[in-house]
Each structure stands twice: as C-alpha cells, then as structure tokens.
Amino acid sequence: MNKIIPPIQLGQQGAAVANLQEALLFIVEKRRLTPNNLSLAEWQQAVSGEMAALAFGERTKRLFAAILTDLNTLSPICTCDRNGTGAGRKSYEAFYLIRL
C-alpha cells in the first residue's frame, strides 16, 4: 500500500484509486469491521470489478460510507505516533483526504 494522495473522487480511475480500495479493505480486515453487515470476503467480492478497472465507483463509495458509519461507533481511528507513522496512519489518510 502506498501513501494516499488526495483528492480521490467518485468517478476517478487509476493507481491512486486501487490504493484507496486496498486501504479500505485493509481497515475492514484489521479493525474486524462488518460494514453494512457484510464480511471482508463479501466486500472484496463486491468491489472486485471496480478494483480490476481501477475505478472509484458506487461500490467503493458504499464501502467508504459504510466504514465511516462503523467507525463512528468505535474509538478514534488515528493512532499515529509523533512521526506520523503507525497502523492508524492508513486509516487517517483514507478518511480525511478523500472527497466524494
């Protein structure tokens, strides 16, 4: 996974979108979330077409929104250290540098 470079917008295509999708699935896996009551495997299947096309479409948007909803009920998502590194860094980048 690479640094997420903003902005990433609905309808955009390319490597930055694939990186965002990978980060979103990483968050689902590591935080053990079930956004919209779907498992990681179900989300992987749901966004697989958009991932193959490197496209930020409706399914990626739904995943993004569902993760935000799930995380709103949990503890803060950024646990970066002083250098801006750590597991929370990916969460921070995924959720604060994206425009829908």
C-alpha positions in Angstrom: 0.0 0.0 0.0 1.3 3.5 -0.9 0.5 6.9 0.6 -2.9 8.1 -0.4 -2.6 11.3 -2.4 -5.7 13.5 -2.2 -8.1 14.2 -3.7 -9.6 11.0 -4.8 -13.1 11.5 -6.2 -16.1 9.4 -7.3 -15.6 8.5 -11.0 -11.8 8.7 -10.8 -9.7 5.9 -12.2 -6.1 4.8 -11.8 -3.5 3.5 -9.4 -4.5 6.0 -6.6 -8.0 4.6 -6.6 -6.7 1.0 -6.4 -4.5 2.1 -3.5 -7.5 3.6 -1.7 -9.6 0.4 -2.3 -6.7 -1.6 -0.8 -6.6 0.7 2.2 -10.4 0.5 2.8 -10.2 -3.3 2.7 -7.2 -3.2 5.0 -9.2 -1.2 7.5 -12.1 -3.7 7.3 -9.7 -6.5 7.9 -7.6 -5.0 10.7 -10.4 -3.4 12.6 -12.6 -6.6 12.1 -15.5 -4.5 10.8 -18.6 -5.7 9.1 -19.7 -2.6 7.2 -23.4 -2.9 6.3 -23.3 -6.3 7.9 -21.0 -7.7 5.1 -17.9 -9.6 5.8 -14.4 -8.8 4.4 -14.8 -11.5 1.8 -18.2 -10.1 0.7 -16.8 -6.6 0.4 -13.8 -8.0 -1.6 -16.2 -9.6 -4.0 -18.4 -6.5 -4.1 -15.6 -4.2 -5.1 -13.6 -6.6 -7.2 -14.9 -5.3 -10.5 -14.1 -1.7 -9.7 -10.7 -2.8 -8.3 -10.0 -4.6 -11.6 -10.9 -1.5 -13.5 -9.0 0.8 -11.1 -12.3 2.7 -10.8 -13.9 4.6 -7.9 -17.5 3.7 -8.5 -20.7 3.3 -6.5 -19.5 0.1 -4.7 -16.3 1.7 -3.5 -18.3 4.7 -2.4 -20.7 2.4 -0.5 -17.8 0.7 1.2 -16.2 4.0 2.2 -19.5 5.3 3.6 -20.2 2.0 5.5 -16.7 2.1 7.1 -17.3 5.6 8.2 -20.6 4.6 9.8 -19.0 1.7 11.6 -16.0 3.7 12.8 -18.3 6.4 14.1 -19.4 4.0 16.8 -15.8 3.0 17.7 -12.9 4.7 19.3 -10.8 7.3 17.4 -9.3 5.9 14.2 -5.9 7.6 14.1 -3.2 6.2 16.4 -0.2 7.8 14.7 3.0 8.3 16.6 4.9 11.6 16.6 6.4 10.8 13.2 3.0 10.2 11.6 3.6 6.5 11.2 1.8 3.5 12.7 -1.3 1.5 11.9 -3.6 4.4 12.3 -1.9 6.3 9.6 -3.6 4.4 6.8 -7.0 5.0 8.5 -6.3 8.7 8.8 -5.2 9.0 5.2 -8.2 7.0 3.9 -10.8 9.0 5.8 -9.5 12.6 5.9 -8.0 13.1 2.5 -10.9 11.8 0.3 -13.5 13.9 -1.4 -16.8 12.3 -2.5 
